[in-house]
Amino acid sequence: MFLKKNDVILFQGDSITDSKRDRESYDDLGRGYAYLAASWLLSMYPELKLTFLNKGIGGNTVVDLNNRWKQDCIDIKPTCVSIMIGVNDCHKKFMELKDIIEPNELVEFKEVYRNILNQVKTTLNARIILLDPYMLNVKEDFPIMRKRLNLYIDVVRELAQEFHTAYIPMDGIFAHASIIAPMTYWTPDGFHVSPAGSALIARSWIKAVEEEKGDQ
């Protein structure tokens, strides 16, 4: 089991994590996968006395995450940090360059993401869960963006290996789910999830923490 008694688990990321949470409320978990995963785990493991927090913000890139990292992570002192970020970084470059992929365009993404993870390890010594950014090709121009997103996913996988984190391959999980039901069943626009999509992320998250050892 990845989680331990009295853990403080922090969910971080963009709009998928944010999921319309009330930012005026410190412990509001939003309406998405963070809320669902926390609800199930609290009901299944009351003896662990877990605390769940959500500080995801819609539209965030990894640079945005880094800029607020002290206030929205380090100062909170979580014992476990879950991060899903990258799709906005990818989309921003896609809007600027379309199908042109610059040789060094992922350098900043990787360096900033690595800095975030270094802080979690050195300052907090917290356990880490990384989730892939994901996309389903529901629009005509998405196959072009898909080539770029694959590179961002590769970076997340490399960082998961480098930092020995727990890792959830959400892009592959959504691809598999799209064999069972249409892509728009899981995410109407390719990114933002339906209730079924939120539940799929939550279920994948729960499975990961139940199966992963907690001694990173």
N, C-alpha and C positions, 0 to 999 in steps of 0.2 A: 504493500500500500504506500503510495507516494505521500499522502497526507498524514500528519501526526497530530496528536492531541494538542489543543489550544492554538492550532495554526491560524494565522491571519493570511488569507488568500486574496491577492489583488489582481483583478482583471484589468488589462490595459490594451488600448488599441484605438481604432477609429470608429466610424458609425455603426459597424456591425457589433462591436462591443458596447458602445454607448447605448444604442437602442432606446432612445427617448427617455433616458434616465433624468430624474429631477436633480440638477446640479446644485440646487440650494439645499438638498438633503444629503448629508454626509454618507449615509449608508444605503441610499436608494440604488437598486441594482438594475434598473431599467426594465425592459419588457422582452429581452432576447435571451440568448444562450446563457449569459452569466446568471440571470435570474433563475432559469430553469435548472441549470447544473447545481447552483447553490441550494435551491429548494429540495431537490432530490437527495443530495448528499446530507443536508441537515436532517432530513427525515430518516435516512438509512443509518446514519452514524451519530446519533445524539450524544453518545458517550465521548466523542472526540471534541465537543465544544468548539466547533469551528466558527470563524468569523470571515465573512465574504464582503469584499468592497469592489466597487466598479468605478474606475476613473477614465474610461474610454471617452473620446471626444470625436464627434463626427467631422470628417474632412481632414483629420490629422495625417501627416506624413511622419516618417521616422525623425526628421529634424524637429517637427513640432513636439513630438514625444520627448526628445532630448532636452528641448528648451524648458519643459515643465517637469522634468524628471525628479528634481530635488523635492519640489512641493508635492507632487502627485505620486511619488514612490518612496524616495529615501526617507523623507520626514515621517511617512506613515509607518515605516519599519515593518513591512510585511515579512512573513517567513517563507512565503511562496508567491512567486510572480508569474502570471500567465500573460503572454503577449501575442497579439495577432495584428500585424502592421505590414504595409507594403503596397497594397493595391492603389492607394492614392499617389504614392511615389511613382508607380508604374503608369498610372493614368495621366499624371501631369506630363511626363516625358512623351507619352503617346500623343497628347494634344499638341505638343511642341514640334515633334519630329515625325509623327506617323510611323512609317515603316523603316525609318532610318534608325539604326541602333549604333550609337557612338561607342567606340572601343572602351572608353573609361567612364561611361555614364553610371555604372553601378558602384564605383569606388567610394563615393560619398555615402551612399546607402549602407554599404557594408561597414565602413569606418564608424559612422554614427551609431549604427545598430550595435557594433562591437563595444563602443564606449558605454552604451546603456547597460549591456550585459556585464561588462567589467565592473561597473558601479554596483550592480546587484550582488555580484560575487564578493568584491573586496570590502564594500561598506556594510552590506547586510548579511552576507554569507547565506543568502536565501536560495531555496530551490527554484528552478525555472522550468516553465512549460512554454514551448514555442509552437505556434500554429502557423501553417502555410497561409499566405494570402491565396485567394482562389478566384476563379472566374468561370462562368458558363457561357458558351457562345450563343447567346440569344439574339444578337444583332449582327447585321451584315459585316460591319467593320471589326468585330471582335476577333476573328481569326488573325488579323494583323497584330492586334494588341497581345494576343495569346503568346506569340513568339517572344515578346518582351517580358511578359509576366513569368514565363518559364525561367528566365534568367534570375529574376528576383526570388523565385522559389528556390532555385539552386543556392543562392546566397543564404537564405534562411536555413536550409539543410546543412550547409557548411558550418554555419555558426552553432547550430544544434550539436553537431559533432565536436566542434572545437571546445564548447563549454560544457559538454556532457549533460545536456538538458533532456528533459522529457520532450517528446516531439509528436505532433499530431498532423498528419499529412492531409489537411482538409481539401486541398485541390483534388487529390486522388479520390478521397471519400465522396465528394460531390460528383465526380465523374462516374464513379460506380453507381451512385444513387440515381443518376440520370439514365441508367439502363432500366431501372425499375419503374421510374415515372418520368414524365417529360421534364426538361430542364426548368421550364417556367413554373413547375410545381414547387420547386425548391427555392428559386429566386426569380421573380418576375422580370428584373432588369439585368440579371447576370451577376449582381453583387449583393444587393440588399435582399435579405432572406424573408421568405414566407414563414408562417408559424411552423410548418413542417421543416423548413430549412434551419430555423433556430433550434428546434428539437434535435435535429441531426447533429448540429455542432455540439449541443449540450450532451447528447448521448455519447458522442465520440470523446468528449472531454472527460466524462465520468469513467468511461472504459479505460482511458489512458491512466488516470490517477489510481484506479483500482488495480491495474496490472503492473504499473511502473514501481520499481523499488524507490524508496525515499532517501537513499544515501548517496546523493550526487557528490 
